[in-house]
Amino acid sequence: QQMLIDTINDTHFGQFDFLYLRMDFKNRCNVGYAFINFVDIKAVISFAEKVVGKKWTRFNSDKICTLSYANIQGRDSLIEKFKNSSVMLEDPSYRPKIFYTSGELKGQEEPVSFY
């Protein structure tokens, strides 16, 4: 998950406030998609232009990046969705992450309780 965060931060630092990379806990690897909540539409468009149709160069994969609109939108709605999820019982490194998008802590993980 940290590699994905670092990759997004290379071009969109502080422009997303929620990220969850879906994991296969038995195999300890991602399943190929993530939930990312960008703070505004310009960030979404910029991110899409940068990655859609391209390979993830930092990852050992030939998969091509696609982007789709999620049914659940917004930081608060995503927190609500995941707070009772079984993923919250897994190792903290596999749990959804919340980030500050302004101020001195911009880009740092926010210690938000999902409970």
C-alpha positions as CSV (number, residue, x, y, z in Angstrom):
1,Q,0.0,0.0,0.0
2,Q,2.9,2.4,0.8
3,M,4.3,1.9,-2.7
4,L,1.0,3.0,-4.2
5,I,0.8,6.0,-1.9
6,D,4.4,7.0,-2.8
7,T,3.5,6.6,-6.5
8,I,0.5,8.9,-6.3
9,N,2.4,11.4,-4.1
10,D,5.0,11.8,-6.9
11,T,2.4,13.7,-8.9
12,H,-0.6,14.3,-6.7
13,F,0.8,15.0,-3.2
14,G,-1.9,16.3,-0.8
15,Q,-4.6,15.9,-3.4
16,F,-6.3,12.8,-2.0
17,D,-7.7,12.2,1.5
18,F,-8.6,8.5,1.4
19,L,-6.8,5.4,0.0
20,Y,-7.5,1.7,0.4
21,L,-5.6,-0.8,-1.7
22,R,-7.7,-4.0,-1.7
23,M,-5.5,-7.0,-0.5
24,D,-5.6,-10.8,-0.6
25,F,-4.7,-11.4,3.0
26,K,-3.7,-15.1,2.5
27,N,-1.2,-14.3,-0.3
28,R,-0.2,-10.9,1.1
29,C,-0.6,-9.1,-2.2
30,N,-3.0,-6.6,-3.7
31,V,-5.9,-7.8,-5.8
32,G,-5.4,-5.1,-8.5
33,Y,-7.6,-2.2,-7.5
34,A,-7.8,0.6,-4.9
35,F,-10.3,3.1,-3.6
36,I,-8.8,6.6,-3.9
37,N,-10.7,9.8,-3.0
38,F,-9.3,12.8,-4.6
39,V,-10.2,16.2,-3.1
40,D,-11.4,17.8,-6.4
41,I,-12.3,17.0,-9.9
42,K,-9.1,18.6,-11.3
43,A,-7.0,16.1,-9.4
44,V,-9.1,13.2,-10.7
45,I,-8.7,14.4,-14.3
46,S,-4.9,15.0,-13.9
47,F,-4.5,11.6,-12.3
48,A,-6.5,9.9,-15.1
49,E,-4.4,11.7,-17.8
50,K,-1.2,10.5,-16.1
51,V,-2.1,6.8,-15.5
52,V,-5.0,5.5,-17.6
53,G,-3.9,3.1,-20.3
54,K,-0.4,2.9,-18.9
55,K,1.5,0.3,-16.9
56,W,2.5,0.9,-13.3
57,T,6.3,1.1,-13.7
58,R,7.0,0.6,-10.0
59,F,5.2,-2.7,-9.8
60,N,6.0,-6.1,-11.2
61,S,3.0,-6.3,-13.4
62,D,1.9,-6.0,-17.1
63,K,-1.5,-4.8,-16.1
64,I,-2.8,-1.6,-17.6
65,C,-4.3,1.1,-15.4
66,T,-8.0,1.9,-15.7
67,L,-10.1,4.2,-13.7
68,S,-13.8,3.9,-12.8
69,Y,-16.3,5.8,-10.8
70,A,-17.1,4.3,-7.4
71,N,-20.6,4.0,-6.1
72,I,-19.5,5.4,-2.7
73,Q,-18.1,8.9,-3.0
74,G,-16.4,11.2,-0.4
75,R,-14.1,10.7,2.5
76,D,-16.9,10.5,5.2
77,S,-18.9,8.0,3.2
78,L,-15.8,5.8,2.6
79,I,-15.0,5.9,6.4
80,E,-18.6,4.9,7.1
81,K,-18.3,2.0,4.6
82,F,-15.1,0.6,6.0
83,K,-15.6,1.2,9.7
84,N,-17.5,-2.1,10.2
85,S,-15.5,-4.0,7.5
86,S,-13.5,-7.1,8.4
87,V,-10.4,-5.3,6.9
88,M,-10.3,-3.3,10.1
89,L,-9.4,-6.5,12.0
90,E,-6.3,-7.0,9.7
91,D,-2.8,-5.7,10.1
92,P,-2.8,-1.9,10.2
93,S,-0.7,-1.7,7.1
94,Y,-3.6,-3.3,5.1
95,R,-6.3,-0.9,6.5
96,P,-7.7,2.1,4.7
97,K,-5.7,5.3,5.1
98,I,-6.9,8.9,5.7
99,F,-4.6,11.9,4.8
100,Y,-4.4,15.6,5.6
101,T,-4.9,17.7,2.5
102,S,-3.9,21.1,3.8
103,G,-1.8,22.8,6.5
104,E,1.5,21.8,7.9
105,L,0.5,18.1,8.0
106,K,-0.5,18.0,4.3
107,G,0.1,14.6,2.8
108,Q,0.6,12.9,6.2
109,E,-1.6,10.1,7.4
110,E,-4.4,11.3,9.7
111,P,-5.1,9.3,12.8
112,V,-8.8,8.9,12.2
113,S,-10.6,6.1,14.1
114,F,-12.9,4.0,12.0
115,Y,-14.7,2.7,15.1
